[in-house]
Amino acid sequence: MSRERIVSGESLSPEEDQFNWSLRPQTLDGLIGQRELVDRLRISLDAARMRDEPLEHVMLHGPPGLGKTTLAHIIANEMGSRLVQASGPTLVRAADLVGILTNLKPKDVLFIDEVHRLPIVVEEFLYPAMEDFKIDIPVDKGPYARMVNVPLKQFTLVSATTRPGLLSGPLRERFGIFHHVDFYPVDELSRIVERSAHVLRLDIDEEALVEIARRSRGTPRIANRLLRRVRDYAQARAKGYASRDITDAALNIEGVDSEGLTPLDRKYIEPIVNFYDGGPVGIEAIAATLNEETDTLADVIEPYLLKVGFVIRTPKGRKATPRACEHLGIEPAAAPRKEPRDANQKGLFDTT
């Protein structure tokens, strides 16, 4: 696992997914945080159960690692239904979806992750399945071609996306329930870490829980990943006990500082202050200075720095904030002295 990627909200391996599965809550009552989302979802689930109907189609959107897949499993468990999983990038042809849809049972939950990456031909094939619970399958080709209408069992589609802006209008309109999954505050994250530590049978104190939560960028997946690193360090160096000092030492080794920044995050901010007088500076110039791809900076590095107020975007480029300079121990750049635009204006600025 790369030290630069330890704070990524994306899953890093199938092994990590399997490990995290053991830490996931199975019901709404067991879910920590997201209270407004939980309350609204509970009402929808209660009403669907009372009517003995499948839940309306649900769209979950938000940054990676916040629990959208966990919520899909919880919805299936609360409805007493089976969950069938798929992913947008793997559904290349409409035929890839036919077998899944025709094998669904009444009230089953079909979960499609990264739904914004569905090819348009598959997305259009999904429309009648969502709206009318039927699909039209073409038989033969040419002048003998005909369509066979295949009815489907009534099911619930739960979709997740990190890029809701990329969803087409027709697909978005077919979802009845929309929920945004937001970042978690430190107090809720510390409770999530406490629960995970209990499952892992790790002896950890309260200050250590808060320290892990503070460095987790508001993301449960990152919190559980950091907890695993702390557990390893505590077992190897502290007889299995994770104190505040042990936790600090373990996370410092991983390169995650007190604000959740990695060396690459710090490398992004330092040139803005040291080379470009605090900005504004274009992202292409920053990428050239760091010898990194602009997409890497825009998609991986910037979102968290913008969220915590260490960097701001302006029409002219990126600027480092005084808060970022204070955290990194860098002297903020002095404001540049305005020079007169021409000789006629020099007298306005001349104090001699």
VOTORDREN-52491 format. One record per residue (C-alpha): residue number from 0; residue in one letter; z, y negated, x. Coordinates in Angstrom, 1 decimal. Last residue first. Example, Ala and Ser with C-alpha at 12.3 -4.5 7.8 and 13.67 -1.06 7.14 Angstrom:
2
+-----+------+--------+--------+--------+
! seq ! type !     c3 !     c2 !     c1 !
+-----+------+--------+--------+--------+
!   1 !    S !    7.1 !    1.1 !   13.7 !
!   0 !    A !    7.8 !    4.5 !   12.3 !
+-----+------+--------+--------+--------+
//
This chain:
352
+-----+------+--------+--------+--------+
! seq ! type !     c3 !     c2 !     c1 !
+-----+------+--------+--------+--------+
! 351 !    T !   -1.9 !  -61.9 !    9.8 !
! 350 !    T !   -1.5 !  -60.1 !    6.5 !
! 349 !    D !   -5.1 !  -59.0 !    6.2 !
! 348 !    F !   -5.6 !  -56.8 !    3.1 !
! 347 !    L !   -7.2 !  -59.4 !    0.8 !
! 346 !    G !   -8.9 !  -61.0 !    3.8 !
! 345 !    K !  -10.8 !  -57.8 !    4.4 !
! 344 !    Q !  -12.5 !  -57.9 !    1.0 !
! 343 !    N !  -15.6 !  -59.8 !    2.3 !
! 342 !    A !  -15.9 !  -57.4 !    5.2 !
! 341 !    D !  -16.5 !  -54.4 !    2.9 !
! 340 !    R !  -14.7 !  -51.5 !    1.2 !
! 339 !    P !  -11.2 !  -52.4 !    2.5 !
! 338 !    E !   -9.3 !  -49.4 !    3.9 !
! 337 !    K !   -6.7 !  -47.5 !    1.8 !
! 336 !    R !   -4.0 !  -45.9 !    3.9 !
! 335 !    P !   -3.8 !  -42.1 !    3.3 !
! 334 !    A !   -0.6 !  -40.9 !    1.6 !
! 333 !    A !    1.5 !  -39.1 !    4.1 !
! 332 !    A !    1.2 !  -35.3 !    4.2 !
! 331 !    P !    4.3 !  -33.4 !    3.2 !
! 330 !    E !    6.3 !  -32.0 !    6.1 !
! 329 !    I !    6.3 !  -28.2 !    5.9 !
! 328 !    G !    9.4 !  -26.2 !    5.3 !
! 327 !    L !    7.5 !  -23.6 !    3.2 !
! 326 !    H !    9.6 !  -24.2 !    0.0 !
! 325 !    E !    9.6 !  -28.0 !    0.5 !
! 324 !    C !    5.9 !  -28.2 !    1.1 !
! 323 !    A !    5.3 !  -26.1 !   -2.1 !
! 322 !    R !    7.6 !  -28.4 !   -4.1 !
! 321 !    P !    5.8 !  -31.5 !   -2.7 !
! 320 !    T !    2.6 !  -30.2 !   -4.3 !
! 319 !    A !   -0.5 !  -28.8 !   -2.5 !
! 318 !    K !   -3.8 !  -30.2 !   -3.9 !
! 317 !    R !   -7.0 !  -28.3 !   -4.8 !
! 316 !    G !  -10.3 !  -30.0 !   -5.5 !
! 315 !    K !  -11.9 !  -33.2 !   -6.6 !
! 314 !    P !  -11.6 !  -32.7 !  -10.4 !
! 313 !    T !   -8.0 !  -31.7 !   -9.7 !
! 312 !    R !   -6.3 !  -28.3 !   -9.5 !
! 311 !    I !   -2.7 !  -28.1 !   -8.7 !
! 310 !    V !   -0.9 !  -25.9 !   -6.1 !
! 309 !    F !    2.8 !  -25.0 !   -5.7 !
! 308 !    G !    3.5 !  -25.5 !   -9.5 !
! 307 !    V !    4.8 !  -22.0 !  -10.2 !
! 306 !    K !    1.8 !  -21.1 !  -12.4 !
! 305 !    L !   -0.8 !  -22.7 !  -10.1 !
! 304 !    L !    0.5 !  -20.7 !   -7.1 !
! 303 !    Y !    0.5 !  -17.5 !   -9.3 !
! 302 !    P !   -3.2 !  -18.0 !  -10.4 !
! 301 !    E !   -4.4 !  -19.1 !   -7.0 !
! 300 !    I !   -4.1 !  -16.0 !   -4.8 !
! 299 !    V !   -5.9 !  -13.1 !   -6.6 !
! 298 !    D !   -8.7 !  -14.5 !   -8.8 !
! 297 !    A !   -9.5 !  -17.9 !   -7.1 !
! 296 !    L !   -8.7 !  -16.9 !   -3.6 !
! 295 !    T !  -10.4 !  -13.5 !   -3.7 !
! 294 !    D !  -13.4 !  -15.0 !   -5.4 !
! 293 !    T !  -13.7 !  -17.7 !   -2.7 !
! 292 !    E !  -14.0 !  -14.9 !   -0.1 !
! 291 !    E !  -11.7 !  -15.3 !    2.9 !
! 290 !    N !  -12.2 !  -16.6 !    6.5 !
! 289 !    L !   -9.1 !  -18.8 !    6.1 !
! 288 !    T !  -10.8 !  -22.1 !    6.9 !
! 287 !    A !  -14.0 !  -21.0 !    5.1 !
! 286 !    A !  -12.1 !  -20.1 !    2.0 !
! 285 !    I !  -10.2 !  -23.4 !    2.1 !
! 284 !    A !  -13.5 !  -25.3 !    2.4 !
! 283 !    E !  -15.0 !  -23.3 !   -0.5 !
! 282 !    I !  -11.9 !  -24.0 !   -2.6 !
! 281 !    G !  -12.6 !  -27.7 !   -2.4 !
! 280 !    V !  -10.0 !  -30.0 !   -1.0 !
! 279 !    P !   -7.7 !  -32.6 !   -2.7 !
! 278 !    G !   -5.7 !  -32.3 !   -0.5 !
! 277 !    G !   -2.4 !  -32.1 !    1.3 !
! 276 !    D !   -3.7 !  -33.9 !    4.4 !
! 275 !    Y !   -6.7 !  -31.5 !    4.7 !
! 274 !    F !   -5.8 !  -29.6 !    7.9 !
! 273 !    N !   -2.0 !  -29.3 !    7.8 !
! 272 !    V !   -1.3 !  -29.6 !    4.0 !
! 271 !    I !   -4.3 !  -27.7 !    2.6 !
! 270 !    P !   -4.2 !  -25.4 !    5.7 !
! 269 !    E !   -0.6 !  -24.4 !    4.9 !
! 268 !    I !   -1.1 !  -23.5 !    1.2 !
! 267 !    Y !   -3.5 !  -20.6 !    1.5 !
! 266 !    K !   -1.7 !  -19.0 !    4.5 !
! 265 !    R !    1.5 !  -19.1 !    2.5 !
! 264 !    D !   -0.1 !  -17.1 !   -0.3 !
! 263 !    L !   -1.6 !  -14.7 !    2.3 !
! 262 !    P !    1.9 !  -14.2 !    3.8 !
! 261 !    T !    3.2 !  -13.2 !    0.4 !
! 260 !    L !    5.0 !  -15.5 !   -2.1 !
! 259 !    G !    7.5 !  -14.1 !   -4.6 !
! 258 !    E !    9.6 !  -17.2 !   -4.6 !
! 257 !    S !   12.4 !  -15.8 !   -2.3 !
! 256 !    D !    9.8 !  -14.3 !    0.1 !
! 255 !    V !    7.7 !  -11.1 !   -0.2 !
! 254 !    G !    6.6 !  -10.0 !    3.3 !
! 253 !    E !    7.5 !   -6.3 !    2.7 !
! 252 !    I !   10.1 !   -6.6 !    5.5 !
! 251 !    N !   11.5 !   -9.6 !    3.7 !
! 250 !    L !   11.7 !   -7.4 !    0.5 !
! 249 !    A !   13.9 !   -4.8 !    2.2 !
! 248 !    A !   16.1 !   -7.4 !    4.0 !
! 247 !    D !   16.8 !   -9.3 !    0.8 !
! 246 !    T !   17.6 !   -6.1 !   -1.1 !
! 245 !    I !   20.0 !   -5.0 !    1.6 !
! 244 !    D !   21.7 !   -8.4 !    1.5 !
! 243 !    R !   22.1 !   -8.3 !   -2.3 !
! 242 !    S !   23.4 !   -4.8 !   -2.3 !
! 241 !    A !   21.3 !   -1.6 !   -2.8 !
! 240 !    Y !   23.5 !    1.4 !   -2.1 !
! 239 !    G !   21.7 !    4.6 !   -1.0 !
! 238 !    K !   23.4 !    5.2 !    2.3 !
! 237 !    A !   22.4 !    1.8 !    3.5 !
! 236 !    R !   19.4 !    2.2 !    5.9 !
! 235 !    A !   17.1 !    5.0 !    4.7 !
! 234 !    Q !   18.4 !    5.2 !    1.1 !
! 233 !    A !   18.6 !    1.5 !    0.7 !
! 232 !    Y !   15.2 !    0.9 !    2.3 !
! 231 !    D !   13.5 !    3.5 !    0.0 !
! 230 !    R !   15.3 !    2.1 !   -3.1 !
! 229 !    V !   14.3 !   -1.5 !   -2.2 !
! 228 !    R !   10.7 !   -0.4 !   -1.9 !
! 227 !    R !   10.8 !    1.3 !   -5.3 !
! 226 !    L !   12.4 !   -1.8 !   -6.8 !
! 225 !    L !    9.6 !   -3.9 !   -5.5 !
! 224 !    R !    7.1 !   -1.7 !   -7.4 !
! 223 !    N !    9.3 !   -1.8 !  -10.5 !
! 222 !    A !    9.4 !   -5.6 !  -10.4 !
! 221 !    I !    5.6 !   -5.8 !   -9.7 !
! 220 !    R !    4.9 !   -3.8 !  -12.9 !
! 219 !    P !    7.4 !   -5.9 !  -14.8 !
! 218 !    T !    5.6 !   -9.2 !  -14.0 !
! 217 !    G !    7.3 !  -12.6 !  -14.0 !
! 216 !    R !    6.2 !  -13.1 !  -10.4 !
! 215 !    S !    8.5 !  -10.3 !   -9.1 !
! 214 !    R !   10.4 !  -12.2 !   -6.5 !
! 213 !    R !   13.0 !  -13.6 !   -8.9 !
! 212 !    A !   13.5 !  -10.2 !  -10.6 !
! 211 !    I !   14.2 !   -8.5 !   -7.3 !
! 210 !    E !   16.8 !  -11.1 !   -6.5 !
! 209 !    V !   18.4 !  -10.9 !  -10.0 !
! 208 !    L !   18.8 !   -7.1 !   -9.6 !
! 207 !    A !   20.3 !   -7.5 !   -6.1 !
! 206 !    E !   22.8 !  -10.0 !   -7.5 !
! 205 !    E !   23.9 !   -7.5 !  -10.2 !
! 204 !    D !   24.5 !   -4.6 !   -7.8 !
! 203 !    I !   22.4 !   -1.5 !   -7.2 !
! 202 !    D !   23.2 !    2.3 !   -7.2 !
! 201 !    L !   19.8 !    3.9 !   -7.8 !
! 200 !    R !   19.7 !    6.8 !  -10.3 !
! 199 !    L !   15.9 !    6.2 !  -10.7 !
! 198 !    V !   16.4 !    5.9 !  -14.5 !
! 197 !    H !   19.3 !    3.6 !  -13.9 !
! 196 !    A !   17.3 !    1.5 !  -11.5 !
! 195 !    S !   14.5 !    1.3 !  -14.1 !
! 194 !    R !   17.0 !    0.0 !  -16.7 !
! 193 !    E !   18.4 !   -2.6 !  -14.2 !
! 192 !    V !   14.9 !   -3.7 !  -13.2 !
! 191 !    I !   14.1 !   -4.3 !  -16.9 !
! 190 !    R !   17.3 !   -6.2 !  -17.3 !
! 189 !    S !   16.5 !   -8.3 !  -14.2 !
! 188 !    L !   13.1 !   -9.0 !  -15.7 !
! 187 !    E !   14.6 !  -10.3 !  -18.9 !
! 186 !    D !   16.9 !  -12.7 !  -17.0 !
! 185 !    V !   14.1 !  -13.8 !  -14.6 !
! 184 !    P !   11.7 !  -14.9 !  -17.4 !
! 183 !    Y !    8.8 !  -12.6 !  -18.3 !
! 182 !    F !    5.2 !  -13.6 !  -18.3 !
! 181 !    D !    3.3 !  -13.5 !  -21.6 !
! 180 !    V !    1.7 !  -10.9 !  -23.7 !
! 179 !    H !   -0.6 !  -12.6 !  -26.3 !
! 178 !    H !   -0.9 !  -10.8 !  -29.6 !
! 177 !    F !   -3.8 !  -10.7 !  -32.0 !
! 176 !    I !   -3.8 !   -8.7 !  -35.2 !
! 175 !    G !   -6.8 !   -8.2 !  -37.6 !
! 174 !    F !   -9.4 !   -7.4 !  -34.9 !
! 173 !    R !  -13.0 !   -7.5 !  -36.2 !
! 172 !    E !  -13.5 !  -11.2 !  -35.4 !
! 171 !    R !  -13.1 !  -10.7 !  -31.7 !
! 170 !    L !  -15.9 !   -8.2 !  -31.6 !
! 169 !    P !  -18.3 !  -10.5 !  -33.4 !
! 168 !    G !  -17.3 !  -13.5 !  -31.2 !
! 167 !    S !  -17.9 !  -11.8 !  -27.9 !
! 166 !    L !  -14.9 !  -11.3 !  -25.6 !
! 165 !    L !  -15.2 !  -13.0 !  -22.2 !
! 164 !    G !  -12.6 !  -15.7 !  -23.1 !
! 163 !    P !  -10.0 !  -12.9 !  -23.6 !
! 162 !    R !  -10.0 !  -12.0 !  -19.9 !
! 161 !    T !   -7.0 !   -9.8 !  -19.2 !
! 160 !    T !   -8.0 !   -7.5 !  -22.0 !
! 159 !    A !   -6.3 !   -4.8 !  -24.1 !
! 158 !    S !   -7.6 !   -3.1 !  -27.2 !
! 157 !    V !   -5.8 !   -1.2 !  -29.9 !
! 156 !    L !   -8.1 !    0.4 !  -32.4 !
! 155 !    T !   -6.4 !    2.0 !  -35.3 !
! 154 !    F !   -7.9 !    4.9 !  -37.2 !
! 153 !    Q !   -9.3 !    5.9 !  -40.5 !
! 152 !    K !  -11.2 !    9.2 !  -40.1 !
! 151 !    L !  -14.8 !    8.8 !  -39.4 !
! 150 !    P !  -17.9 !    9.2 !  -41.5 !
! 149 !    V !  -21.2 !   10.1 !  -39.8 !
! 148 !    N !  -24.4 !    8.5 !  -41.1 !
! 147 !    V !  -27.5 !   10.2 !  -39.6 !
! 146 !    M !  -30.3 !    7.8 !  -38.6 !
! 145 !    R !  -33.9 !    8.9 !  -38.4 !
! 144 !    A !  -36.6 !    9.1 !  -35.7 !
! 143 !    Y !  -39.7 !   11.0 !  -36.6 !
! 142 !    P !  -42.1 !    8.2 !  -35.8 !
! 141 !    G !  -40.6 !    7.8 !  -32.3 !
! 140 !    K !  -37.4 !    9.5 !  -31.4 !
! 139 !    D !  -35.2 !   12.3 !  -32.7 !
! 138 !    V !  -31.8 !   11.7 !  -34.4 !
! 137 !    P !  -30.0 !    8.3 !  -34.1 !
! 136 !    I !  -26.3 !    8.4 !  -34.9 !
! 135 !    D !  -24.9 !    5.9 !  -37.4 !
! 134 !    I !  -21.2 !    5.5 !  -37.2 !
! 133 !    K !  -18.5 !    5.3 !  -39.9 !
! 132 !    F !  -15.0 !    3.8 !  -40.3 !
! 131 !    D !  -16.4 !    0.7 !  -42.2 !
! 130 !    E !  -15.1 !   -2.1 !  -40.0 !
! 129 !    M !  -14.0 !   -0.6 !  -36.8 !
! 128 !    A !  -16.6 !    2.2 !  -36.7 !
! 127 !    P !  -19.3 !   -0.2 !  -38.0 !
! 126 !    Y !  -18.6 !   -2.5 !  -35.0 !
! 125 !    L !  -18.2 !    0.1 !  -32.2 !
! 124 !    F !  -21.9 !    0.7 !  -31.8 !
! 123 !    E !  -22.3 !   -3.0 !  -31.1 !
! 122 !    E !  -19.7 !   -2.8 !  -28.3 !
! 121 !    V !  -21.4 !    0.3 !  -26.8 !
! 120 !    V !  -24.8 !   -1.5 !  -26.6 !
! 119 !    I !  -23.1 !   -4.7 !  -25.3 !
! 118 !    P !  -21.5 !   -2.9 !  -22.4 !
! 117 !    L !  -17.7 !   -2.9 !  -22.6 !
! 116 !    R !  -16.1 !   -4.9 !  -19.9 !
! 115 !    H !  -14.2 !   -7.2 !  -22.2 !
! 114 !    V !  -12.4 !   -4.1 !  -23.5 !
! 113 !    E !  -10.4 !   -3.8 !  -20.3 !
! 112 !    D !   -8.3 !   -1.0 !  -21.8 !
! 111 !    I !   -9.5 !    0.8 !  -24.9 !
! 110 !    F !   -6.6 !    2.4 !  -26.9 !
! 109 !    L !   -7.6 !    4.6 !  -29.9 !
! 108 !    V !   -4.6 !    5.1 !  -32.2 !
! 107 !    D !   -4.7 !    8.0 !  -34.6 !
! 106 !    K !   -4.0 !    7.1 !  -38.3 !
! 105 !    P !   -6.2 !   10.0 !  -39.6 !
! 104 !    K !   -7.6 !   12.2 !  -36.7 !
! 103 !    L !  -10.0 !   11.1 !  -34.0 !
! 102 !    N !  -12.5 !   13.7 !  -32.9 !
! 101 !    T !  -15.6 !   11.8 !  -34.2 !
! 100 !    L !  -14.5 !    8.6 !  -32.4 !
!  99 !    I !  -14.0 !   10.2 !  -29.0 !
!  98 !    G !  -17.2 !   12.3 !  -29.0 !
!  97 !    V !  -19.3 !    9.3 !  -30.1 !
!  96 !    L !  -17.9 !    6.9 !  -27.5 !
!  95 !    D !  -19.7 !    8.3 !  -24.5 !
!  94 !    A !  -22.9 !    8.5 !  -26.6 !
!  93 !    A !  -22.9 !    4.7 !  -27.0 !
!  92 !    R !  -23.4 !    4.6 !  -23.2 !
!  91 !    V !  -21.4 !    3.2 !  -20.3 !
!  90 !    L !  -17.9 !    3.8 !  -21.7 !
!  89 !    T !  -16.1 !    4.1 !  -18.3 !
!  88 !    P !  -16.0 !    0.3 !  -17.6 !
!  87 !    G !  -14.3 !   -0.4 !  -21.0 !
!  86 !    S !  -11.5 !    2.2 !  -20.6 !
!  85 !    A !  -10.4 !    5.0 !  -22.8 !
!  84 !    Q !   -7.1 !    6.4 !  -24.2 !
!  83 !    V !   -6.3 !    8.5 !  -27.3 !
!  82 !    L !   -2.8 !    8.0 !  -28.7 !
!  81 !    R !   -1.6 !   10.4 !  -31.4 !
!  80 !    S !    0.3 !    9.1 !  -34.4 !
!  79 !    G !    3.9 !    8.8 !  -35.5 !
!  78 !    M !    3.2 !    5.1 !  -36.3 !
!  77 !    E !    6.1 !    4.0 !  -34.1 !
!  76 !    N !    4.9 !    6.3 !  -31.3 !
!  75 !    A !    1.3 !    5.1 !  -31.5 !
!  74 !    I !    2.4 !    1.4 !  -31.4 !
!  73 !    I !    4.7 !    2.2 !  -28.5 !
!  72 !    H !    1.9 !    3.8 !  -26.5 !
!  71 !    A !   -0.3 !    0.6 !  -27.1 !
!  70 !    L !    2.7 !   -1.6 !  -26.1 !
!  69 !    T !    3.0 !    0.3 !  -22.8 !
!  68 !    T !   -0.6 !   -0.3 !  -22.1 !
!  67 !    K !   -0.2 !   -4.0 !  -22.7 !
!  66 !    G !    3.0 !   -4.1 !  -20.5 !
!  65 !    L !    2.9 !   -7.2 !  -18.4 !
!  64 !    G !    1.1 !   -5.7 !  -15.4 !
!  63 !    P !   -2.2 !   -7.6 !  -15.7 !
!  62 !    P !   -2.3 !  -11.1 !  -17.3 !
!  61 !    G !   -2.6 !  -11.4 !  -21.1 !
!  60 !    H !   -4.4 !  -10.1 !  -24.1 !
!  59 !    L !   -3.5 !   -7.5 !  -26.7 !
!  58 !    M !   -5.9 !   -7.0 !  -29.6 !
!  57 !    V !   -4.8 !   -4.9 !  -32.6 !
!  56 !    H !   -6.9 !   -3.2 !  -35.3 !
!  55 !    E !   -4.9 !   -3.0 !  -38.5 !
!  54 !    L !   -2.2 !   -0.3 !  -38.7 !
!  53 !    P !   -3.2 !    2.9 !  -40.4 !
!  52 !    E !   -2.1 !    3.2 !  -44.0 !
!  51 !    D !    0.9 !    4.8 !  -45.7 !
!  50 !    R !    1.6 !    1.5 !  -47.5 !
!  49 !    M !    5.2 !    1.5 !  -46.3 !
!  48 !    R !    4.1 !    2.6 !  -42.9 !
!  47 !    A !    1.6 !   -0.2 !  -42.6 !
!  46 !    A !    4.2 !   -2.8 !  -43.7 !
!  45 !    D !    6.7 !   -1.6 !  -41.2 !
!  44 !    L !    4.1 !   -1.7 !  -38.4 !
!  43 !    S !    3.0 !   -5.2 !  -39.2 !
!  42 !    I !    6.6 !   -6.5 !  -39.5 !
!  41 !    R !    7.5 !   -4.8 !  -36.2 !
!  40 !    L !    4.5 !   -6.4 !  -34.5 !
!  39 !    R !    5.6 !   -9.9 !  -35.5 !
!  38 !    D !    9.2 !   -9.2 !  -34.3 !
!  37 !    V !    8.0 !   -7.6 !  -31.0 !
!  36 !    L !    5.7 !  -10.5 !  -30.2 !
!  35 !    E !    8.4 !  -13.0 !  -30.8 !
!  34 !    R !   10.9 !  -11.0 !  -28.7 !
!  33 !    Q !    8.6 !  -10.5 !  -25.7 !
!  32 !    G !   11.7 !   -9.1 !  -23.7 !
!  31 !    I !   13.0 !   -5.6 !  -23.2 !
!  30 !    L !   11.3 !   -2.8 !  -25.2 !
!  29 !    G !   13.7 !    0.0 !  -26.2 !
!  28 !    D !   13.9 !   -1.0 !  -29.8 !
!  27 !    L !   10.1 !   -1.2 !  -29.9 !
!  26 !    T !    9.9 !    2.4 !  -29.0 !
!  25 !    Q !    8.8 !    4.6 !  -26.0 !
!  24 !    P !   10.1 !    2.4 !  -23.1 !
!  23 !    R !    8.2 !    2.9 !  -19.8 !
!  22 !    L !   10.0 !    4.0 !  -16.6 !
!  21 !    S !    8.6 !    7.6 !  -16.5 !
!  20 !    W !    5.1 !    6.2 !  -17.0 !
!  19 !    N !    5.6 !    3.9 !  -14.0 !
!  18 !    F !    5.6 !    6.9 !  -11.7 !
!  17 !    Q !    2.4 !    8.3 !  -13.2 !
!  16 !    D !    0.7 !    4.9 !  -13.0 !
!  15 !    E !    1.9 !    4.5 !   -9.3 !
!  14 !    E !    0.3 !    7.9 !   -8.5 !
!  13 !    P !   -2.9 !    6.8 !  -10.2 !
!  12 !    S !   -3.1 !    4.0 !   -7.6 !
!  11 !    L !   -2.7 !    0.2 !   -7.2 !
!  10 !    S !   -2.1 !   -0.9 !  -10.8 !
!   9 !    E !   -3.0 !   -4.5 !  -11.1 !
!   8 !    G !   -0.2 !   -7.1 !  -11.3 !
!   7 !    S !   -0.6 !   -7.6 !   -7.5 !
!   6 !    V !    2.7 !   -8.4 !   -5.7 !
!   5 !    I !    2.4 !   -5.5 !   -3.3 !
!   4 !    R !   -1.2 !   -6.5 !   -2.6 !
!   3 !    E !   -0.7 !   -8.5 !    0.5 !
!   2 !    R !    1.7 !   -5.9 !    1.9 !
!   1 !    S !   -1.1 !   -3.3 !    1.5 !
!   0 !    M !    0.0 !    0.0 !    0.0 !
+-----+------+--------+--------+--------+
//
